[in-house]
Amino acid sequence: MDTKQAIFEHVKTALVDKFEVPAEAVCLEATLYEDLDLDSIDAVDLIITLQDYTKKKIQPESFKQVRTIQDLIEATQQLMDNS
């Protein structure tokens, strides 16, 4: 499986299971705050979930520009590639 696809599936599962986001709402273009109605605490929880998934320490600054699911996947992929 393509790494980006694996990341997407993990993020989608986390959003649906932990944040009660409707599965049909999770797409690459979906914005985290507007479309998926996450708040800053949810964002921190999502970063912790991704840390567990990647086994990497994530600096919150590296996710400051993340606005969409696509951005989140790109940032996670970059984190995994840089190690």
mmCIF file of the N, C-alpha and C atoms, coordinates in Angstrom:
data_MODEL
# 
_entry.id   MODEL 
# 
loop_
_atom_site.group_PDB 
_atom_site.id 
_atom_site.type_symbol 
_atom_site.label_atom_id 
_atom_site.label_alt_id 
_atom_site.label_comp_id 
_atom_site.label_asym_id 
_atom_site.label_entity_id 
_atom_site.label_seq_id 
_atom_site.pdbx_PDB_ins_code 
_atom_site.Cartn_x 
_atom_site.Cartn_y 
_atom_site.Cartn_z 
_atom_site.occupancy 
_atom_site.B_iso_or_equiv 
_atom_site.pdbx_formal_charge 
_atom_site.auth_seq_id 
_atom_site.auth_comp_id 
_atom_site.auth_asym_id 
_atom_site.auth_atom_id 
_atom_site.pdbx_PDB_model_num 
ATOM 1   N N  . MET A 1 1  ? 0.857   -1.192 0.000  1.00 0.00 ? 1  MET A N  1 
ATOM 2   C CA . MET A 1 1  ? 0.000   0.000  0.000  1.00 0.00 ? 1  MET A CA 1 
ATOM 3   C C  . MET A 1 1  ? 0.897   1.247  0.000  1.00 0.00 ? 1  MET A C  1 
ATOM 4   N N  . ASP A 1 2  ? 0.529   2.185  -0.793 1.00 0.00 ? 2  ASP A N  1 
ATOM 5   C CA . ASP A 1 2  ? 1.225   3.474  -0.844 1.00 0.00 ? 2  ASP A CA 1 
ATOM 6   C C  . ASP A 1 2  ? 1.207   4.094  0.560  1.00 0.00 ? 2  ASP A C  1 
ATOM 7   N N  . THR A 1 3  ? 2.330   4.659  0.950  1.00 0.00 ? 3  THR A N  1 
ATOM 8   C CA . THR A 1 3  ? 2.438   5.235  2.291  1.00 0.00 ? 3  THR A CA 1 
ATOM 9   C C  . THR A 1 3  ? 1.386   6.312  2.519  1.00 0.00 ? 3  THR A C  1 
ATOM 10  N N  . LYS A 1 4  ? 1.180   7.175  1.514  1.00 0.00 ? 4  LYS A N  1 
ATOM 11  C CA . LYS A 1 4  ? 0.172   8.239  1.680  1.00 0.00 ? 4  LYS A CA 1 
ATOM 12  C C  . LYS A 1 4  ? -1.220  7.650  1.873  1.00 0.00 ? 4  LYS A C  1 
ATOM 13  N N  . GLN A 1 5  ? -1.498  6.566  1.152  1.00 0.00 ? 5  GLN A N  1 
ATOM 14  C CA . GLN A 1 5  ? -2.800  5.914  1.307  1.00 0.00 ? 5  GLN A CA 1 
ATOM 15  C C  . GLN A 1 5  ? -2.926  5.322  2.721  1.00 0.00 ? 5  GLN A C  1 
ATOM 16  N N  . ALA A 1 6  ? -1.844  4.729  3.221  1.00 0.00 ? 6  ALA A N  1 
ATOM 17  C CA . ALA A 1 6  ? -1.850  4.157  4.571  1.00 0.00 ? 6  ALA A CA 1 
ATOM 18  C C  . ALA A 1 6  ? -2.060  5.252  5.613  1.00 0.00 ? 6  ALA A C  1 
ATOM 19  N N  . ILE A 1 7  ? -1.383  6.381  5.421  1.00 0.00 ? 7  ILE A N  1 
ATOM 20  C CA . ILE A 1 7  ? -1.554  7.515  6.345  1.00 0.00 ? 7  ILE A CA 1 
ATOM 21  C C  . ILE A 1 7  ? -3.001  7.996  6.303  1.00 0.00 ? 7  ILE A C  1 
ATOM 22  N N  . PHE A 1 8  ? -3.547  8.140  5.091  1.00 0.00 ? 8  PHE A N  1 
ATOM 23  C CA . PHE A 1 8  ? -4.934  8.583  4.951  1.00 0.00 ? 8  PHE A CA 1 
ATOM 24  C C  . PHE A 1 8  ? -5.884  7.644  5.690  1.00 0.00 ? 8  PHE A C  1 
ATOM 25  N N  . GLU A 1 9  ? -5.695  6.342  5.507  1.00 0.00 ? 9  GLU A N  1 
ATOM 26  C CA . GLU A 1 9  ? -6.579  5.370  6.163  1.00 0.00 ? 9  GLU A CA 1 
ATOM 27  C C  . GLU A 1 9  ? -6.468  5.480  7.681  1.00 0.00 ? 9  GLU A C  1 
ATOM 28  N N  . HIS A 1 10 ? -5.248  5.668  8.178  1.00 0.00 ? 10 HIS A N  1 
ATOM 29  C CA . HIS A 1 10 ? -5.050  5.805  9.624  1.00 0.00 ? 10 HIS A CA 1 
ATOM 30  C C  . HIS A 1 10 ? -5.730  7.079  10.142 1.00 0.00 ? 10 HIS A C  1 
ATOM 31  N N  . VAL A 1 11 ? -5.527  8.185  9.430  1.00 0.00 ? 11 VAL A N  1 
ATOM 32  C CA . VAL A 1 11 ? -6.133  9.460  9.825  1.00 0.00 ? 11 VAL A CA 1 
ATOM 33  C C  . VAL A 1 11 ? -7.661  9.351  9.784  1.00 0.00 ? 11 VAL A C  1 
ATOM 34  N N  . LYS A 1 12 ? -8.172  8.753  8.731  1.00 0.00 ? 12 LYS A N  1 
ATOM 35  C CA . LYS A 1 12 ? -9.625  8.606  8.604  1.00 0.00 ? 12 LYS A CA 1 
ATOM 36  C C  . LYS A 1 12 ? -10.195 7.789  9.762  1.00 0.00 ? 12 LYS A C  1 
ATOM 37  N N  . THR A 1 13 ? -9.551  6.682  10.074 1.00 0.00 ? 13 THR A N  1 
ATOM 38  C CA . THR A 1 13 ? -10.008 5.846  11.183 1.00 0.00 ? 13 THR A CA 1 
ATOM 39  C C  . THR A 1 13 ? -9.980  6.620  12.495 1.00 0.00 ? 13 THR A C  1 
ATOM 40  N N  . ALA A 1 14 ? -8.898  7.364  12.724 1.00 0.00 ? 14 ALA A N  1 
ATOM 41  C CA . ALA A 1 14 ? -8.786  8.152  13.954 1.00 0.00 ? 14 ALA A CA 1 
ATOM 42  C C  . ALA A 1 14 ? -9.882  9.213  14.026 1.00 0.00 ? 14 ALA A C  1 
ATOM 43  N N  . LEU A 1 15 ? -10.119 9.902  12.919 1.00 0.00 ? 15 LEU A N  1 
ATOM 44  C CA . LEU A 1 15 ? -11.138 10.951 12.906 1.00 0.00 ? 15 LEU A CA 1 
ATOM 45  C C  . LEU A 1 15 ? -12.531 10.387 13.179 1.00 0.00 ? 15 LEU A C  1 
ATOM 46  N N  . VAL A 1 16 ? -12.811 9.244  12.586 1.00 0.00 ? 16 VAL A N  1 
ATOM 47  C CA . VAL A 1 16 ? -14.130 8.633  12.762 1.00 0.00 ? 16 VAL A CA 1 
ATOM 48  C C  . VAL A 1 16 ? -14.282 8.068  14.181 1.00 0.00 ? 16 VAL A C  1 
ATOM 49  N N  . ASP A 1 17 ? -13.264 7.334  14.643 1.00 0.00 ? 17 ASP A N  1 
ATOM 50  C CA . ASP A 1 17 ? -13.363 6.658  15.942 1.00 0.00 ? 17 ASP A CA 1 
ATOM 51  C C  . ASP A 1 17 ? -13.192 7.600  17.127 1.00 0.00 ? 17 ASP A C  1 
ATOM 52  N N  . LYS A 1 18 ? -12.189 8.476  17.071 1.00 0.00 ? 18 LYS A N  1 
ATOM 53  C CA . LYS A 1 18 ? -11.876 9.321  18.231 1.00 0.00 ? 18 LYS A CA 1 
ATOM 54  C C  . LYS A 1 18 ? -12.628 10.640 18.244 1.00 0.00 ? 18 LYS A C  1 
ATOM 55  N N  . PHE A 1 19 ? -12.908 11.180 17.055 1.00 0.00 ? 19 PHE A N  1 
ATOM 56  C CA . PHE A 1 19 ? -13.489 12.520 16.983 1.00 0.00 ? 19 PHE A CA 1 
ATOM 57  C C  . PHE A 1 19 ? -14.920 12.525 16.459 1.00 0.00 ? 19 PHE A C  1 
ATOM 58  N N  . GLU A 1 20 ? -15.452 11.322 16.190 1.00 0.00 ? 20 GLU A N  1 
ATOM 59  C CA . GLU A 1 20 ? -16.836 11.166 15.745 1.00 0.00 ? 20 GLU A CA 1 
ATOM 60  C C  . GLU A 1 20 ? -17.155 11.974 14.490 1.00 0.00 ? 20 GLU A C  1 
ATOM 61  N N  . VAL A 1 21 ? -16.151 12.049 13.592 1.00 0.00 ? 21 VAL A N  1 
ATOM 62  C CA . VAL A 1 21 ? -16.358 12.705 12.299 1.00 0.00 ? 21 VAL A CA 1 
ATOM 63  C C  . VAL A 1 21 ? -17.028 11.678 11.383 1.00 0.00 ? 21 VAL A C  1 
ATOM 64  N N  . PRO A 1 22 ? -18.083 12.061 10.665 1.00 0.00 ? 22 PRO A N  1 
ATOM 65  C CA . PRO A 1 22 ? -18.708 11.120 9.732  1.00 0.00 ? 22 PRO A CA 1 
ATOM 66  C C  . PRO A 1 22 ? -17.693 10.674 8.666  1.00 0.00 ? 22 PRO A C  1 
ATOM 67  N N  . ALA A 1 23 ? -17.615 9.383  8.416  1.00 0.00 ? 23 ALA A N  1 
ATOM 68  C CA . ALA A 1 23 ? -16.636 8.833  7.468  1.00 0.00 ? 23 ALA A CA 1 
ATOM 69  C C  . ALA A 1 23 ? -16.737 9.502  6.104  1.00 0.00 ? 23 ALA A C  1 
ATOM 70  N N  . GLU A 1 24 ? -17.961 9.804  5.667  1.00 0.00 ? 24 GLU A N  1 
ATOM 71  C CA . GLU A 1 24 ? -18.139 10.408 4.341  1.00 0.00 ? 24 GLU A CA 1 
ATOM 72  C C  . GLU A 1 24 ? -17.595 11.833 4.263  1.00 0.00 ? 24 GLU A C  1 
ATOM 73  N N  . ALA A 1 25 ? -17.375 12.449 5.423  1.00 0.00 ? 25 ALA A N  1 
ATOM 74  C CA . ALA A 1 25 ? -16.836 13.821 5.452  1.00 0.00 ? 25 ALA A CA 1 
ATOM 75  C C  . ALA A 1 25 ? -15.312 13.838 5.283  1.00 0.00 ? 25 ALA A C  1 
ATOM 76  N N  . VAL A 1 26 ? -14.665 12.693 5.473  1.00 0.00 ? 26 VAL A N  1 
ATOM 77  C CA . VAL A 1 26 ? -13.198 12.633 5.426  1.00 0.00 ? 26 VAL A CA 1 
ATOM 78  C C  . VAL A 1 26 ? -12.744 12.418 3.988  1.00 0.00 ? 26 VAL A C  1 
ATOM 79  N N  . CYS A 1 27 ? -12.204 13.499 3.407  1.00 0.00 ? 27 CYS A N  1 
ATOM 80  C CA . CYS A 1 27 ? -11.629 13.431 2.067  1.00 0.00 ? 27 CYS A CA 1 
ATOM 81  C C  . CYS A 1 27 ? -10.408 14.341 2.049  1.00 0.00 ? 27 CYS A C  1 
ATOM 82  N N  . LEU A 1 28 ? -9.589  14.221 1.027  1.00 0.00 ? 28 LEU A N  1 
ATOM 83  C CA . LEU A 1 28 ? -8.336  14.973 0.979  1.00 0.00 ? 28 LEU A CA 1 
ATOM 84  C C  . LEU A 1 28 ? -8.545  16.478 1.063  1.00 0.00 ? 28 LEU A C  1 
ATOM 85  N N  . GLU A 1 29 ? -9.648  16.977 0.515  1.00 0.00 ? 29 GLU A N  1 
ATOM 86  C CA . GLU A 1 29 ? -9.901  18.417 0.460  1.00 0.00 ? 29 GLU A CA 1 
ATOM 87  C C  . GLU A 1 29 ? -10.539 18.955 1.735  1.00 0.00 ? 29 GLU A C  1 
ATOM 88  N N  . ALA A 1 30 ? -10.989 18.074 2.616  1.00 0.00 ? 30 ALA A N  1 
ATOM 89  C CA . ALA A 1 30 ? -11.697 18.511 3.825  1.00 0.00 ? 30 ALA A CA 1 
ATOM 90  C C  . ALA A 1 30 ? -10.778 19.325 4.735  1.00 0.00 ? 30 ALA A C  1 
ATOM 91  N N  . THR A 1 31 ? -11.258 20.476 5.168  1.00 0.00 ? 31 THR A N  1 
ATOM 92  C CA . THR A 1 31 ? -10.476 21.296 6.095  1.00 0.00 ? 31 THR A CA 1 
ATOM 93  C C  . THR A 1 31 ? -10.751 20.800 7.517  1.00 0.00 ? 31 THR A C  1 
ATOM 94  N N  . LEU A 1 32 ? -9.701  20.769 8.316  1.00 0.00 ? 32 LEU A N  1 
ATOM 95  C CA . LEU A 1 32 ? -9.809  20.205 9.661  1.00 0.00 ? 32 LEU A CA 1 
ATOM 96  C C  . LEU A 1 32 ? -10.731 21.022 10.554 1.00 0.00 ? 32 LEU A C  1 
ATOM 97  N N  . TYR A 1 33 ? -10.611 22.344 10.481 1.00 0.00 ? 33 TYR A N  1 
ATOM 98  C CA . TYR A 1 33 ? -11.365 23.189 11.414 1.00 0.00 ? 33 TYR A CA 1 
ATOM 99  C C  . TYR A 1 33 ? -12.765 23.518 10.904 1.00 0.00 ? 33 TYR A C  1 
ATOM 100 N N  . GLU A 1 34 ? -12.887 23.840 9.611  1.00 0.00 ? 34 GLU A N  1 
ATOM 101 C CA . GLU A 1 34 ? -14.199 24.223 9.092  1.00 0.00 ? 34 GLU A CA 1 
ATOM 102 C C  . GLU A 1 34 ? -15.045 22.991 8.747  1.00 0.00 ? 34 GLU A C  1 
ATOM 103 N N  . ASP A 1 35 ? -14.554 22.148 7.840  1.00 0.00 ? 35 ASP A N  1 
ATOM 104 C CA . ASP A 1 35 ? -15.370 21.020 7.370  1.00 0.00 ? 35 ASP A CA 1 
ATOM 105 C C  . ASP A 1 35 ? -15.563 19.943 8.439  1.00 0.00 ? 35 ASP A C  1 
ATOM 106 N N  . LEU A 1 36 ? -14.497 19.644 9.180  1.00 0.00 ? 36 LEU A N  1 
ATOM 107 C CA . LEU A 1 36 ? -14.564 18.544 10.144 1.00 0.00 ? 36 LEU A CA 1 
ATOM 108 C C  . LEU A 1 36 ? -14.832 19.019 11.568 1.00 0.00 ? 36 LEU A C  1 
ATOM 109 N N  . ASP A 1 37 ? -14.878 20.330 11.745 1.00 0.00 ? 37 ASP A N  1 
ATOM 110 C CA . ASP A 1 37 ? -15.264 20.929 13.026 1.00 0.00 ? 37 ASP A CA 1 
ATOM 111 C C  . ASP A 1 37 ? -14.354 20.517 14.184 1.00 0.00 ? 37 ASP A C  1 
ATOM 112 N N  . LEU A 1 38 ? -13.055 20.373 13.910 1.00 0.00 ? 38 LEU A N  1 
ATOM 113 C CA . LEU A 1 38 ? -12.099 20.090 14.977 1.00 0.00 ? 38 LEU A CA 1 
ATOM 114 C C  . LEU A 1 38 ? -11.709 21.409 15.638 1.00 0.00 ? 38 LEU A C  1 
ATOM 115 N N  . ASP A 1 39 ? -11.319 21.339 16.895 1.00 0.00 ? 39 ASP A N  1 
ATOM 116 C CA . ASP A 1 39 ? -10.801 22.532 17.571 1.00 0.00 ? 39 ASP A CA 1 
ATOM 117 C C  . ASP A 1 39 ? -9.324  22.310 17.877 1.00 0.00 ? 39 ASP A C  1 
ATOM 118 N N  . SER A 1 40 ? -8.706  23.261 18.544 1.00 0.00 ? 40 SER A N  1 
ATOM 119 C CA . SER A 1 40 ? -7.262  23.168 18.779 1.00 0.00 ? 40 SER A CA 1 
ATOM 120 C C  . SER A 1 40 ? -6.905  21.984 19.676 1.00 0.00 ? 40 SER A C  1 
ATOM 121 N N  . ILE A 1 41 ? -7.758  21.633 20.597 1.00 0.00 ? 41 ILE A N  1 
ATOM 122 C CA . ILE A 1 41 ? -7.500  20.473 21.451 1.00 0.00 ? 41 ILE A CA 1 
ATOM 123 C C  . ILE A 1 41 ? -7.581  19.193 20.632 1.00 0.00 ? 41 ILE A C  1 
ATOM 124 N N  . ASP A 1 42 ? -8.550  19.121 19.728 1.00 0.00 ? 42 ASP A N  1 
ATOM 125 C CA . ASP A 1 42 ? -8.646  17.972 18.824 1.00 0.00 ? 42 ASP A CA 1 
ATOM 126 C C  . ASP A 1 42 ? -7.382  17.860 17.971 1.00 0.00 ? 42 ASP A C  1 
ATOM 127 N N  . ALA A 1 43 ? -6.873  19.003 17.518 1.00 0.00 ? 43 ALA A N  1 
ATOM 128 C CA . ALA A 1 43 ? -5.671  19.009 16.681 1.00 0.00 ? 43 ALA A CA 1 
ATOM 129 C C  . ALA A 1 43 ? -4.486  18.437 17.442 1.00 0.00 ? 43 ALA A C  1 
ATOM 130 N N  . VAL A 1 44 ? -4.350  18.800 18.707 1.00 0.00 ? 44 VAL A N  1 
ATOM 131 C CA . VAL A 1 44 ? -3.270  18.255 19.542 1.00 0.00 ? 44 VAL A CA 1 
ATOM 132 C C  . VAL A 1 44 ? -3.455  16.741 19.701 1.00 0.00 ? 44 VAL A C  1 
ATOM 133 N N  . ASP A 1 45 ? -4.672  16.315 19.943 1.00 0.00 ? 45 ASP A N  1 
ATOM 134 C CA . ASP A 1 45 ? -4.952  14.877 20.072 1.00 0.00 ? 45 ASP A CA 1 
ATOM 135 C C  . ASP A 1 45 ? -4.628  14.140 18.775 1.00 0.00 ? 45 ASP A C  1 
ATOM 136 N N  . LEU A 1 46 ? -4.917  14.772 17.655 1.00 0.00 ? 46 LEU A N  1 
ATOM 137 C CA . LEU A 1 46 ? -4.617  14.165 16.352 1.00 0.00 ? 46 LEU A CA 1 
ATOM 138 C C  . LEU A 1 46 ? -3.106  14.049 16.147 1.00 0.00 ? 46 LEU A C  1 
ATOM 139 N N  . ILE A 1 47 ? -2.366  15.060 16.560 1.00 0.00 ? 47 ILE A N  1 
ATOM 140 C CA . ILE A 1 47 ? -0.899  15.004 16.461 1.00 0.00 ? 47 ILE A CA 1 
ATOM 141 C C  . ILE A 1 47 ? -0.364  13.867 17.334 1.00 0.00 ? 47 ILE A C  1 
ATOM 142 N N  . ILE A 1 48 ? -0.911  13.696 18.521 1.00 0.00 ? 48 ILE A N  1 
ATOM 143 C CA . ILE A 1 48 ? -0.480  12.600 19.405 1.00 0.00 ? 48 ILE A CA 1 
ATOM 144 C C  . ILE A 1 48 ? -0.776  11.252 18.747 1.00 0.00 ? 48 ILE A C  1 
ATOM 145 N N  . THR A 1 49 ? -1.924  11.137 18.113 1.00 0.00 ? 49 THR A N  1 
ATOM 146 C CA . THR A 1 49 ? -2.277  9.914  17.391 1.00 0.00 ? 49 THR A CA 1 
ATOM 147 C C  . THR A 1 49 ? -1.266  9.639  16.281 1.00 0.00 ? 49 THR A C  1 
ATOM 148 N N  . LEU A 1 50 ? -0.870  10.698 15.565 1.00 0.00 ? 50 LEU A N  1 
ATOM 149 C CA . LEU A 1 50 ? 0.105   10.529 14.482 1.00 0.00 ? 50 LEU A CA 1 
ATOM 150 C C  . LEU A 1 50 ? 1.492   10.201 15.034 1.00 0.00 ? 50 LEU A C  1 
ATOM 151 N N  . GLN A 1 51 ? 1.839   10.745 16.185 1.00 0.00 ? 51 GLN A N  1 
ATOM 152 C CA . GLN A 1 51 ? 3.116   10.386 16.825 1.00 0.00 ? 51 GLN A CA 1 
ATOM 153 C C  . GLN A 1 51 ? 3.133   8.901  17.147 1.00 0.00 ? 51 GLN A C  1 
ATOM 154 N N  . ASP A 1 52 ? 2.048   8.399  17.676 1.00 0.00 ? 52 ASP A N  1 
ATOM 155 C CA . ASP A 1 52 ? 1.959   6.969  17.985 1.00 0.00 ? 52 ASP A CA 1 
ATOM 156 C C  . ASP A 1 52 ? 2.089   6.143  16.710 1.00 0.00 ? 52 ASP A C  1 
ATOM 157 N N  . TYR A 1 53 ? 1.475   6.606  15.642 1.00 0.00 ? 53 TYR A N  1 
ATOM 158 C CA . TYR A 1 53 ? 1.492   5.896  14.361 1.00 0.00 ? 53 TYR A CA 1 
ATOM 159 C C  . TYR A 1 53 ? 2.882   5.903  13.728 1.00 0.00 ? 53 TYR A C  1 
ATOM 160 N N  . THR A 1 54 ? 3.532   7.056  13.734 1.00 0.00 ? 54 THR A N  1 
ATOM 161 C CA . THR A 1 54 ? 4.828   7.192  13.055 1.00 0.00 ? 54 THR A CA 1 
ATOM 162 C C  . THR A 1 54 ? 6.010   6.848  13.962 1.00 0.00 ? 54 THR A C  1 
ATOM 163 N N  . LYS A 1 55 ? 5.756   6.800  15.262 1.00 0.00 ? 55 LYS A N  1 
ATOM 164 C CA . LYS A 1 55 ? 6.833   6.596  16.256 1.00 0.00 ? 55 LYS A CA 1 
ATOM 165 C C  . LYS A 1 55 ? 7.865   7.719  16.184 1.00 0.00 ? 55 LYS A C  1 
ATOM 166 N N  . LYS A 1 56 ? 7.432   8.904  15.785 1.00 0.00 ? 56 LYS A N  1 
ATOM 167 C CA . LYS A 1 56 ? 8.296   10.087 15.667 1.00 0.00 ? 56 LYS A CA 1 
ATOM 168 C C  . LYS A 1 56 ? 7.761   11.190 16.552 1.00 0.00 ? 56 LYS A C  1 
ATOM 169 N N  . LYS A 1 57 ? 8.660   12.004 17.067 1.00 0.00 ? 57 LYS A N  1 
ATOM 170 C CA . LYS A 1 57 ? 8.269   13.190 17.824 1.00 0.00 ? 57 LYS A CA 1 
ATOM 171 C C  . LYS A 1 57 ? 7.856   14.266 16.826 1.00 0.00 ? 57 LYS A C  1 
ATOM 172 N N  . ILE A 1 58 ? 6.675   14.765 16.967 1.00 0.00 ? 58 ILE A N  1 
ATOM 173 C CA . ILE A 1 58 ? 6.169   15.786 16.052 1.00 0.00 ? 58 ILE A CA 1 
ATOM 174 C C  . ILE A 1 58 ? 6.234   17.138 16.748 1.00 0.00 ? 58 ILE A C  1 
ATOM 175 N N  . GLN A 1 59 ? 6.901   18.069 16.114 1.00 0.00 ? 59 GLN A N  1 
ATOM 176 C CA . GLN A 1 59 ? 6.937   19.433 16.628 1.00 0.00 ? 59 GLN A CA 1 
ATOM 177 C C  . GLN A 1 59 ? 5.661   20.130 16.170 1.00 0.00 ? 59 GLN A C  1 
ATOM 178 N N  . PRO A 1 60 ? 4.903   20.708 17.095 1.00 0.00 ? 60 PRO A N  1 
ATOM 179 C CA . PRO A 1 60 ? 3.656   21.380 16.699 1.00 0.00 ? 60 PRO A CA 1 
ATOM 180 C C  . PRO A 1 60 ? 3.867   22.431 15.603 1.00 0.00 ? 60 PRO A C  1 
ATOM 181 N N  . GLU A 1 61 ? 5.048   23.076 15.585 1.00 0.00 ? 61 GLU A N  1 
ATOM 182 C CA . GLU A 1 61 ? 5.316   24.094 14.560 1.00 0.00 ? 61 GLU A CA 1 
ATOM 183 C C  . GLU A 1 61 ? 5.240   23.504 13.144 1.00 0.00 ? 61 GLU A C  1 
ATOM 184 N N  . SER A 1 62 ? 5.630   22.233 13.015 1.00 0.00 ? 62 SER A N  1 
ATOM 185 C CA . SER A 1 62 ? 5.621   21.631 11.682 1.00 0.00 ? 62 SER A CA 1 
ATOM 186 C C  . SER A 1 62 ? 4.203   21.408 11.169 1.00 0.00 ? 62 SER A C  1 
ATOM 187 N N  . PHE A 1 63 ? 3.230   21.518 12.051 1.00 0.00 ? 63 PHE A N  1 
ATOM 188 C CA . PHE A 1 63 ? 1.840   21.332 11.633 1.00 0.00 ? 63 PHE A CA 1 
ATOM 189 C C  . PHE A 1 63 ? 1.043   22.639 11.642 1.00 0.00 ? 63 PHE A C  1 
ATOM 190 N N  . LYS A 1 64 ? 1.708   23.758 11.851 1.00 0.00 ? 64 LYS A N  1 
ATOM 191 C CA . LYS A 1 64 ? 1.008   25.051 11.890 1.00 0.00 ? 64 LYS A CA 1 
ATOM 192 C C  . LYS A 1 64 ? 0.320   25.392 10.569 1.00 0.00 ? 64 LYS A C  1 
ATOM 193 N N  . GLN A 1 65 ? 0.914   24.969 9.455  1.00 0.00 ? 65 GLN A N  1 
ATOM 194 C CA . GLN A 1 65 ? 0.339   25.291 8.146  1.00 0.00 ? 65 GLN A CA 1 
ATOM 195 C C  . GLN A 1 65 ? -0.681  24.259 7.668  1.00 0.00 ? 65 GLN A C  1 
ATOM 196 N N  . VAL A 1 66 ? -0.901  23.233 8.454  1.00 0.00 ? 66 VAL A N  1 
ATOM 197 C CA . VAL A 1 66 ? -1.837  22.174 8.066  1.00 0.00 ? 66 VAL A CA 1 
ATOM 198 C C  . VAL A 1 66 ? -3.269  22.687 8.178  1.00 0.00 ? 66 VAL A C  1 
ATOM 199 N N  . ARG A 1 67 ? -3.978  22.626 7.080  1.00 0.00 ? 67 ARG A N  1 
ATOM 200 C CA . ARG A 1 67 ? -5.375  23.076 7.056  1.00 0.00 ? 67 ARG A CA 1 
ATOM 201 C C  . ARG A 1 67 ? -6.331  21.966 6.591  1.00 0.00 ? 67 ARG A C  1 
ATOM 202 N N  . THR A 1 68 ? -5.843  21.088 5.720  1.00 0.00 ? 68 THR A N  1 
ATOM 203 C CA . THR A 1 68 ? -6.703  20.055 5.128  1.00 0.00 ? 68 THR A CA 1 
ATOM 204 C C  . THR A 1 68 ? -6.142  18.668 5.445  1.00 0.00 ? 68 THR A C  1 
ATOM 205 N N  . ILE A 1 69 ? -6.934  17.655 5.151  1.00 0.00 ? 69 ILE A N  1 
ATOM 206 C CA . ILE A 1 69 ? -6.470  16.273 5.294  1.00 0.00 ? 69 ILE A CA 1 
ATOM 207 C C  . ILE A 1 69 ? -5.234  16.059 4.410  1.00 0.00 ? 69 ILE A C  1 
ATOM 208 N N  . GLN A 1 70 ? -5.265  16.600 3.193  1.00 0.00 ? 70 GLN A N  1 
ATOM 209 C CA . GLN A 1 70 ? -4.114  16.481 2.282  1.00 0.00 ? 70 GLN A CA 1 
ATOM 210 C C  . GLN A 1 70 ? -2.857  17.072 2.931  1.00 0.00 ? 70 GLN A C  1 
ATOM 211 N N  . ASP A 1 71 ? -2.970  18.246 3.527  1.00 0.00 ? 71 ASP A N  1 
ATOM 212 C CA . ASP A 1 71 ? -1.836  18.875 4.211  1.00 0.00 ? 71 ASP A CA 1 
ATOM 213 C C  . ASP A 1 71 ? -1.312  17.971 5.328  1.00 0.00 ? 71 ASP A C  1 
ATOM 214 N N  . LEU A 1 72 ? -2.232  17.388 6.058  1.00 0.00 ? 72 LEU A N  1 
ATOM 215 C CA . LEU A 1 72 ? -1.876  16.517 7.172  1.00 0.00 ? 72 LEU A CA 1 
ATOM 216 C C  . LEU A 1 72 ? -1.098  15.303 6.676  1.00 0.00 ? 72 LEU A C  1 
ATOM 217 N N  . ILE A 1 73 ? -1.557  14.711 5.594  1.00 0.00 ? 73 ILE A N  1 
ATOM 218 C CA . ILE A 1 73 ? -0.880  13.548 5.017  1.00 0.00 ? 73 ILE A CA 1 
ATOM 219 C C  . ILE A 1 73 ? 0.509   13.931 4.517  1.00 0.00 ? 73 ILE A C  1 
ATOM 220 N N  . GLU A 1 74 ? 0.607   15.074 3.823  1.00 0.00 ? 74 GLU A N  1 
ATOM 221 C CA . GLU A 1 74 ? 1.909   15.536 3.313  1.00 0.00 ? 74 GLU A CA 1 
ATOM 222 C C  . GLU A 1 74 ? 2.884   15.774 4.457  1.00 0.00 ? 74 GLU A C  1 
ATOM 223 N N  . ALA A 1 75 ? 2.442   16.431 5.522  1.00 0.00 ? 75 ALA A N  1 
ATOM 224 C CA . ALA A 1 75 ? 3.309   16.727 6.660  1.00 0.00 ? 75 ALA A CA 1 
ATOM 225 C C  . ALA A 1 75 ? 3.762   15.440 7.350  1.00 0.00 ? 75 ALA A C  1 
ATOM 226 N N  . THR A 1 76 ? 2.854   14.482 7.461  1.00 0.00 ? 76 THR A N  1 
ATOM 227 C CA . THR A 1 76 ? 3.189   13.200 8.093  1.00 0.00 ? 76 THR A CA 1 
ATOM 228 C C  . THR A 1 76 ? 4.171   12.425 7.234  1.00 0.00 ? 76 THR A C  1 
ATOM 229 N N  . GLN A 1 77 ? 3.926   12.416 5.922  1.00 0.00 ? 77 GLN A N  1 
ATOM 230 C CA . GLN A 1 77 ? 4.835   11.742 4.981  1.00 0.00 ? 77 GLN A CA 1 
ATOM 231 C C  . GLN A 1 77 ? 6.241   12.349 5.065  1.00 0.00 ? 77 GLN A C  1 
ATOM 232 N N  . GLN A 1 78 ? 6.306   13.664 5.098  1.00 0.00 ? 78 GLN A N  1 
ATOM 233 C CA . GLN A 1 78 ? 7.587   14.367 5.172  1.00 0.00 ? 78 GLN A CA 1 
ATOM 234 C C  . GLN A 1 78 ? 8.317   13.993 6.470  1.00 0.00 ? 78 GLN A C  1 
ATOM 235 N N  . LEU A 1 79 ? 7.583   13.945 7.561  1.00 0.00 ? 79 LEU A N  1 
ATOM 236 C CA . LEU A 1 79 ? 8.154   13.567 8.846  1.00 0.00 ? 79 LEU A CA 1 
ATOM 237 C C  . LEU A 1 79 ? 8.753   12.158 8.764  1.00 0.00 ? 79 LEU A C  1 
ATOM 238 N N  . MET A 1 80 ? 8.040   11.235 8.143  1.00 0.00 ? 80 MET A N  1 
ATOM 239 C CA . MET A 1 80 ? 8.491   9.850  8.033  1.00 0.00 ? 80 MET A CA 1 
ATOM 240 C C  . MET A 1 80 ? 9.718   9.759  7.105  1.00 0.00 ? 80 MET A C  1 
ATOM 241 N N  . ASP A 1 81 ? 9.733   10.552 6.054  1.00 0.00 ? 81 ASP A N  1 
ATOM 242 C CA . ASP A 1 81 ? 10.835  10.515 5.092  1.00 0.00 ? 81 ASP A CA 1 
ATOM 243 C C  . ASP A 1 81 ? 12.121  11.134 5.651  1.00 0.00 ? 81 ASP A C  1 
ATOM 244 N N  . ASN A 1 82 ? 11.984  12.075 6.570  1.00 0.00 ? 82 ASN A N  1 
ATOM 245 C CA . ASN A 1 82 ? 13.146  12.810 7.100  1.00 0.00 ? 82 ASN A CA 1 
ATOM 246 C C  . ASN A 1 82 ? 13.868  12.093 8.222  1.00 0.00 ? 82 ASN A C  1 
ATOM 247 N N  . SER A 1 83 ? 13.462  10.876 8.494  1.00 0.00 ? 83 SER A N  1 
ATOM 248 C CA . SER A 1 83 ? 14.119  10.207 9.615  1.00 0.00 ? 83 SER A CA 1 
ATOM 249 C C  . SER A 1 83 ? 15.016  9.080  9.158  1.00 0.00 ? 83 SER A C  1 
# 
